[in-house]
Every structure is written in structure tokens, then in C-alpha cells.
Amino acid sequence: MDEDDADYMQGSDDEDYNFDYSDGDDDNDGESADVENMYYKAKSKKEENPEEALKEFQAIVEQETEKGDWGFKALKQSTKLLYLVLRRPSDALKTYTKLLTYTKSAVTRNYSEKSINGILDYVGGGKGGPVDVDVLEKFYQVTKDSLAEAKNERLSAKTNLKLAKLWLDRKEYGRLSKLIRDLHAATVADGDEQSQQGTQLLEIYALEIQMYNETRNFKKLKEIYNATNAVRSAIPHPRIMGVIKECGGKMWMGERQWDRASEDFFESFKNYDEAGSPQRIQVLKYLVLANMLTGSEVNPFDSQEAKPYKTDPQIKAMTDLVDAYQRREVFYAEKILKDNHSTIMDDAFIRSYIGDLLRSLRTQYLIDLIKPYTRLELSFLAKQLNVSIEEVEELLISLILEGKVNGKIDQVGMRLELDRQQNLEKKRYAALHKWTETLESVHGAVVAKMSSNRNMPDVGGVPPEFLTHMGRGDMDRY
């Protein structure tokens, strides 16, 4: 049993057939057996003599007095032969168009849908076949026309989403934009329940957000990202949410909002992991990168979800990089990047942020390095960091302006001069100021208390100071 027969058996539903156990069907049974024999005989010639096999498949279709499942299977085989083997796409399209007429009554709905999806995969190159964009569009168009006629909205929407994914993969953004507009319009006009509309809307947004991410239209990307958060009553496939959150993480990375990027990458990783998508490994790398850029001391592999992937060969280099970052080992981090070029630096997205990562690591290392000193040569710091003097100077200026280093750069002597005394004085004055504020607060409270006592009325000659220690019952007795 080959792939087609397996699909046929899986797609069969007994409830779609009316079984008749009455006598008198011997002739039909004999005819069916003859057609079945013809089908498998033709099928055996596919590889050695495809032209002869094609003729025999066509004979099966012509022999059937009514459209039946063997004719459908013969048309399916003919379409694949014409498209993949004989390289006659126009003839394949004609055969496929005829096959679509069988989906209304000759075969079960499940089997017809699987067959349509399978053929579209061949035409779209998903199963190794050649791809002609114009022919591909014609195949999808006749499919959509047939589904519209059959009023099969569910499969029609799936087919359009499948085509949209193909345009995205082939970077046909003009065609994709038009199809996305059609999908939006169809979703709004759709009378399906709210949860189904919301789910389909998220699938459309997932395609749209990927398009804007790849075309670097960050303004539109953010609009769509915010729109996804507004969708309610949806039950999307976890892979869809993985796509949306991955693009969201990349968007936040572009805005240098490392914390938000880390959150979205983590959500993306969890969704991809739940869906069993291989993209989870790549997103886990993005999560590790974002986490290091936040300056967090928390190891992302300590989480329950990420821990099983800590020893994955694709992830091992990133775990080593995290260890180097947390130990502030600049040279070791640079060695890891150099030795693992294929698993880290080959990804264009990761590569674009390695400069930020090394800058962050060098900054932390620099702060720790200068702590014991009051004066340091820039050349010494450059040697310690294995960078140029100009880069060290730039890092130090940033740290001074941010208030992380208290000192100044002597550009004549090319030295960093740290003002430890001034820093000590600042701390002393800050402590004195806080102490003074506390004393003033206590003094104000005491004065207010005394003032309230002096302003109390004289009750029957009893001193106000005495009244402050009396309860209401005591006052009544007086």
C-alpha cells in the first residue's frame, strides 16, 4: 500500500457510504474488481513507462459510467505523473480541474481534502516538486473556485492560508499582501462563531507579522503585534502563538527593550515546544541572548521548560556563553563565539546583537577591573580587554556619563583618574542630609504635640496637661 492508498484508507468514513447488502450486485462487484485491477496495473508502470501508465489511468476514468473513487484515484495519479514526471503542468492542471468535480459526491470529504492538500504540496514544492509561480497560482485559483461552488468555507480558508504561507516563503510580498486583504475581508464577512473567527484572525496576523518583520516595516509590525493582543475568544495552535511572540521579541530587541524581548522569546519558546516545532531551538538561542543583554544574573536554563535542552548540541555553545558572561570572562566569551561560528554567528539576527553583548560584557568587566585603583593608563585597560584605546575611552565616557564610574579622563596623559575621595564625601553628605531630615521630622512632631496641649480648653479648672491622660469617663465625672 503506497502513500495514496494509505490516505484513501485513513480518509474513508463508513458513515459517508450507504452499504447495501441485497442480492443482485454481482455484476457491479465484478466491474469494480476489474477497475481495481486496471488501477494497480497502471500504477506498476509509473516508474518504468509513465506514458503507458498515464493512458491506462485515463482509460479507467473513461470506463466509469458514474464518477467513483477509482476514477478519482486515477485522476490523482495522472495529475502527479503529468506534473512531477512528465513535466506537463498545463495538462496536469486540466486533470486536476477534472479531479475537483469528483469531490462533490464520488469520495469522502476527508479523503478529498487530504488529496487536494497533497497535490497542492507537490505543486508548491513542498514535496520536492518544481515550482512555477504562475502555474501555482492557477492551481490554487481553480481550487478556490471549486470550493466556493461547493460552499466549503472551512477548506477554502485553509487553502488561502496555505497559499499565503507559500507566498511568504517565496518572498512574494505583493501577492501575499493582496491575499491577506482577501483573508481579512472573508473573516469579517464570515458568520462563524467568535472563537473560530478569533483563531483564524490570529493565523492571518501571524503571516502578516512575519511579512513586516522580513520587510523591516517596524511601524506596521508593532501595529499588528498590538492587534494580536486585542484578539479575544481565540483557540490558536501553539505554533501560531510561537510565531507571533517570536516576531514580538525581535521587535522589542530592535527597540533595545531587552526585558520585554526576553519575556516574548520565552513565551515563543514554550509555544513552539508545545507544538513540537524545531524552531524552538532557534528561539531558545534568542532567549539566551536577550537574557544576557538584560544584565540578569538568572540563568535561563534554570527554568523547567528550558532545562531539558541545556545539553542539546545546538544549544551547548549558548550555555557556555551564559557561563562566561556570568563570570565576566571576556576572552572566553570571544573564544566561544569564534569556535562556534556555525551555531551562533551564522544566524543573522543573533550576529546583529553580538556587538551589544560584547559591549555589555566588557562594561561589566571594566567596572570590576577598575574598582581597586585611583589612576589607570588607558593602554593598560585596552590590553586587558583586548580592544583599542579608542574603544576603551568610549566605554569609559559612557560609564562616567551614566554615573557608574566616578572619575574623569585625562586625554593628555591618556589616563583614567578616579575620584575616590569625592565619592566618599558624597556618601558622607548624603548620610548627614538623611540624618538631618529625620531630626527635623522628630522635632516637628514634638512641637505639634506641645502646641495641641496648650490649645486644649480649661475644663473645670483642670490643667490641660492632666486632661491628656484622662479618658472620656474621667472627664464626665469632673
N, C-alpha and C positions, 0 to 999 in steps of 0.2 A: 504493500500500500504506500503510494507516494504522498507528497505534501497535499496535492489536490484532493485525493481520496480521503485523507485524514480530515481535512477541513470539511469535506462533504459530510462525513460521519458525525463530526462534532457539531455541525450546523443543523443536523436533522432534528426536527421536533415532531414526535408522533402525533401531537395534537393538531398539527397542520395538515395531516393527511386523513382522508376518510377511507378506512380499511373496509373492504367488502369481502366477506368470506363465502359468498354464494358461488354455486357452480356455474360453469359456462365461461370461465376466464382462461381456459387452457390456451386458446389461440393468442390472447394478449400476453400470457406468460411466455409463450414460445417466441413471440415477436420481441419481447423485452430481452430475453436471453440472447437472441441473435444480435440486437443492437449493442448489448453489453460486450459480446464477443468482438464485434466490429470496433468498439471503442478501445479495448485493450490491445487489439491487434495493431490499430493505428498508433497507439501510444508506444508500442515497442519499436516503432520505426522512427521515432522522433530524432534520435541522435544520428543514426546511420543514413536515413533517407528522409529528411524533413519535408521535402516537396511531396513525396508519396504519402507521408503521414497526414499532411495538410489536406490532400484530396480525399482521403478516407474519412477524416473528421467532417469535411464538408458534405460527404455522402450521407453521414449519419443525420445531419441537420435536414437535408433534403428528403430523407426517407421518412422522417417523423410526420405523421398526419396531424398530430397536435403537439404543441410545444411541451416538451418534457425535460426531465432532469438530465437525461443522457445528451440531448441536444445542447442543453446549457453547458454541460461539462466539455462537449466537443468544441463549442464556440470559445470557451475559456482557453482550452489548449491551443486552438487556432490563433487566438489573439497573441498569446505568448510566443508561439512559433514565428509569427509574422513580425513581431516587434523585436524580439531578442535574437533570434537565429537568422531569419531571412532578411532582416533589416528593411522591412517594407512598412514603415509607420502609417502611411495613408491607408493601406489595406487593413492593417491592424485596427485602425480607428473605425473602419466600416464594420469589421467583425464585432468589435466591442460595442458599437452602437446597436447592432442586432441583438447581442447578448443582453443588453439592458432591457429589451422588450420582454425577455423571459422572466425578469424579476417580479413582474406583477402577479403571476399566477403559477408558473412552472416549478419554482423552487421555494424553499422556506425563506423567510425574511432573514434569519440569522446567517444562513449559508450564502445568500445573495450579497449581504453586507460584507461578509468576510472575503468573498470573491472580488467584489468591487475594490475593497481596500487593498487586496493583494495585487491586483492589476495596476492600480494607481501607484503602488510602491515600485513596481517594475518600471513603469513609465517615468517616474520621478527619480529613478536611480537608486532608490532605497535598497534594492536587492541586486545591485551590480549592473543594472542595465544602462545603456547610453541615455543621455538626456538631451532632448531638443526642446527648448523653451516654448516655441510656437506650437509644436505638437502636444506638449504637456498641457498647454492652456486649452487646446481643443478637446483633449480627453476629459479634462475637468468640466469644460463647458457642457458637453453632451451628458455628462453625469449629472450635473446640476439641473439641466433641463428635464431629464428623466425623473429625477427625484421630486422636482416641483410638480410635474404632471401626476406623479403618484401620491403627492401630498405627504411625503416622508420628511417632515421638518427636522426630525432628530438627526437622521443621517445626512441631510442637506447641510445642517450646521457643522457636523463633524467633518464633512468633506471640505467645506470652506475653510475651517480651521486647519485642516491638513494641508491645503493648498497654501494658506498663509505662512505656515511653518516652512514649506518648501521655498517660497519666495524669500523668506528671511534667511534661510541657509544659503541661498544662491545670491544674496545681497541685491535682489531685485526690489529695491525700496519703492520705486514708483508704482509697480504692480501691487506691492504689499500695502501701501497707503490707501490705494483705491479699494482693495478688498477689505481692509479694516473699516473703512467708512460704511461699506455694504453690511458688514457684520454688525456694526453698531446699530444701523438702521433696522436690521432684521430682529435684533434683540429687543429694541424698543417696541416694535410692532408685534412681537411675539406675545401670545396670550398665555404662555406657560406660567406656572406658579412662581412666586417671588424668589424662592431659594434656587430654582433652576435658572432663572434669569441672572441672579447674582453670580452663580457659579460660572455661567457662560461669559458674563461680563469680565470676570477675573481672568479667564483664559484669553480674552481679547486684549485686556490690559497687559498681560504677560508678554504677548507678542509685540505690542506697541512699545512697552518699556525697553525691550531688548533692541528694537529698531532705533529708538532715540539714544540708547547707550552706545550703540555701534556707530551712529552718525554724529555722536558727541553733541547732540542738541540737549544740553543740560537743563535749559529752562522748561522745555516740554516734558523732559524726563521727570522733573520734580512735580509737574502738574499731574502727570499720570500716577506717579507714586502716591501723592496725596489722595488722588481719586480712589486708589485701591483701598486705602484705609477707611474710606467712607462707605464701602460696599457692606451691606448687612445681609443677613439671612442667606449666606452662601456656604456651600459644602464643597470647596475646591479640592482637587487632587493635590497631595502634598508637593508633587513636583512643580506645580504651578506656583505655589507659595514660595518654594525654593528659588524659582527664577525671579520672582518679584523682589524678595528680600536680598538676593544676591545683587541685583541691579541697584537696589536701595543702598546697600553697603558701599558699592562703588561710587554712588553719588555722594554719600557723606565723606568718603575718602577724598574726593575731588574738592570738597569744601573744607578739608583738614579738620573735620569733626570726628576725631578718631574714636571717641567713646560710642557715638551713635553708629558708626560704621561697624564697630566690634559687636554691638547688640544685634544689628541686622544680619551680619555674617553668621552669628551663632544660630539665629532663627532659621536662616537659609540652610545651614549645615544640618540641623535637626530634621527639617522637612525633606531634604534630599536623602538623608539617611533612612527616614521612614519609607520613602518611595523606592529605596534600593538603587538610587541613581549614582553612577560613577562620578558625577560632578561633585559629590560630597567631599572627595579628596582635595580637589582644587579649592573649593570654598573653605575647607579647613585650613589650608595654607593662607588664604586671605584673612581668616580669623586670627591666626597666629601673628601675622604681620600687623594688623590693626591693633591687636592687644599690646604688642611691643611698643608701637608708636604712642599709645596712651601713657606709657611710662609705668604701667601697672606691674606690681611685683607678684601678681597672681598668675600662676602657670595655667594656661587654658586647657592643658591636658589633664589637669586635676579633676575636671568635670566628668560626671558619669558617662555623658554621651561621647566625649572625645577620647577618653582613656583607652578604649579598645584599639584605637588607630595609632597609638603612640609608637608602636614598633613597625608600622607599615613602611616598606622601603621608600615609598614616595614621600612619606612624612618625616622619616628619621632625620633628614638634614634640617628640617624646620625645628624639630625638638632640640637638636644640638645648638641651633641658633638661639633659641629661647634660653638655654642654659648659659651660653656665652654672654647674652645680653644681661641676664640677671647677675652674673658675676663681673660684669663690666670689663670683659676680656675682648678688647677691640681687635687685636691681632688675630685671635682665634676666630672671631666672627668673620673677619675678612677672608680667612683661610677656608672657612666653611662655604662661603659664597663662591670662592674660586674653584673649590674642589667639586661642588655640586651645581655646576652651571646648568645642566640639563633639567634638574628637578626644581630649581629655584629661578635662575635668571632667564631661562627660555620663555617664561611667561611674561608677556609684555606689560601686563598690569602690575605684577609684583616688581618687575625691573624698574618701573617708573617711580616706585617709592623707596627703593633701596638707598638712594641718596638721603632721604629724610630719616631712614632708620639708622644709617651710619652716623649722621649728624647728631641724632638723639643719643646714641651710644657714646660718641666722642665727647658730647657735652657732659654727660654724667661722669665719664671717666676723668674729664678735665677738672670738674668740681672737686672730686675726691683727691685728685693729684695735688692741687694747689693748697689744700687745707693747712698743712704744717708750715707753710712758708710766708714770708713777708715780701720777698722780691724774687722774681724768676725771669730768666732770659727766655725770650720768645723762641729762640733757636732750640733751647732745651725742650720746651713743650712740644715744638714741631717734631723733634726727633722721637719723643715719647709716643706721640700719636701717629707717627709715620705719615705726616702730611706737610704741606708747605707752610712757611712762616705766615704767608698772607691768609691762609685758611685758619690758622690758629688765632691770628689777630681778629679775623671776622667773628669767630666763635666767642672770643673774649668780649668784644664790643657788645654782642648780643646779650651775653650774660650780665654785663655791667648795666646795660640799659634796662634789663628786666629785674634788676635788683638782686640777682642771685650771687653776684660777686661784688664785694665792696672794695673797689680799688680804681686804679687808672693805668693807662698805658703810656709809657714814656717812649714816644715814637723816635726820639733822637737816639736814645740808648737801646731801643728795641727791647724794653723790659716791661714786665707787669709788676706794678707796685701795689701791694695790698695794704689797706689802712686798717690794721687790727685795732689800734688804739681808738680810732674814731668809732669803730663798730662797738667797742666795749663801752665808750662814753654814751653812745646812742641807747644801748641796753640799760645803762645806769639811769639815764634821764627818763627813759620810758617807765622804769620801775618807780622812780621818785614821783613821776606825774600820776601814776596809778594810785600810789600811797596817799598823795595829797588829795586826790578826788575822793578817796574813801573817808579820810578825816573830815573833809568838808561835808560829806553826806551825813556822817555821825553827828557833827556839830549842828547841822541844820535840824536834825531830828530832835536833839536835846532842847534847842531854843524853841522849837514849835511846841514841845511838851510843856515847857515852863510858861510859855505865853498862854496856852489854853487854861492852865491852872489859875493864873492871875485874873483871867476874864470870867471865871465862874462866879455866879451871883451869891451873895451872902444869905444863907438860909438860916433864919432864926438865930443869928449871931454865931453860927458855927463856921470856923475858918474854912476857906476853900480847900486848903491842903488836906484837911481832915475828910472833906466830902469825897475826895478822890479815892479814899479807901473804904467808902461806905456803899452798901447795896441799897436798892430801892426800898426794901422793907425798913432798913435803919432810918432812912430819910423820912419815911412816913411817921415813924414814932416821934420825930422831932417836930 
